Amino acid sequence: MIFDNIKKFIKENDLPLYRIAQVREAVYHKGVSSWEEAVNLPADLREKLKKNFKILSFDVITVQSSKLDLVFKALLRLNDGNRIETVLMKPGKTWSVCVSSQAGCPLGCAFCATGKMGFKRHLTDEEISDQVLFWYQFLRKHNLGERVSNIVFMGMGEPLLNYVNVVKAIETLSCADYLNIGQRHISVSTSGIADKFFNLAQDLPQVNLALSLHNADDEERTRLMPVNRKYNLETVKEKLEEYIARTGREVFIEYTVIEGENNSPAHVRKLGKWINSIKDNYLLHVNLIACNPAVGKAVATDESTVKKFASALKAMNINVSIRKSLGSDISAACGQLAAKEKNKK
């Protein structure tokens, strides 16, 4: 929902200006999912709002619940019929939302189900921020907690190819008048659109940057991630150094360990060499995750392989963590989002 449109409506209809605060309270604090629920507003105003404004810019088709983890996945229908997925998860003590920034994706990474959909279109800033608002409503409705604490742009699409709308959505989500999610609790994951790193450092210096690397050999990375043809490892390194110099912020290197593709001792050495070649590399932190079965080269990886990979990186004085994969039983884990209406739970 674009709240500025409601403020304009209230002013143009000569309604008391305190109604603006009441609408904000209903939507962004009480988490109402329909105007009928906004009982702090008079009935006639609720009716006017219902006729003129949708609280969410999409329709919810299904919500699935994982039997393995505290994870929920929603399939959403946009106004033009395109579909996206978004995920609510609780990996620790707080709730996080994984948002999509595009319907489909143009990058075609070999291990990602979203890429097999092809690219449909960019999402608007409203469609992006409304995913978080939807899950906030969900939490309130089901008494699962008071708020969304973290946002990760790791859903469908490449956020930095939809840069303007992603920035607008983050500014909305972090605004004190709305959901008030601190920008240090928002992470933008990119496949390496390196020419946007500087823009992100300039426009949103408090937001976390995560780089999906997955291989430190140019030829092999290109096979996994065709985007490497334009933004190769040397280019990404150069732009990362500029980003770190400007922000002084930690950068996360996302590395999906794929059986038979990027998990050999040689791959560990190449990754370590690339990281150690970067200036101020103490600010780089590798997040390893076992590959989730999805499409193509996405062959499931056993836990012991990932642990060995992590130990080898630690021996090279590289900061590393193993990130648990969540929601794989409902295809809600990394690389599995495909906006298909099947496997309902």
Buried (B, 14 or more C-beta within 10 A) or exposed (E): BBBEEBBEBBEEEEBEEEBBEBBBBBBBBBBBBEBEBBEBBEEEBBEBBBEEBBBBBBEBBBBBBBEEBBBBBBBBBBEEEBBBBBBBBBBEEEBBBBBBBBBBBBBBBBBBBBBBBEBBBBBBBBBBBBBBBBBBBBBBEEEBBEBBBBBBBBBBBBBBBBBEBBBBBBBBBBBEEBBEBEBEBBBBBBBBBBEBBEBBBEBBEEBBBBBBBBBBBBEBBBBBBBBBEEBBBEBBBBBBBBBBEBBEBEBBBBBBBBBEBBBEEEBBBBBBEBBEEBEEBEBBBBBBBBBBBBBBBBBEBEEEBBBBBBEBBEEBEBBBEBBEBBBBBBBBBBBBBBBEEEEEE
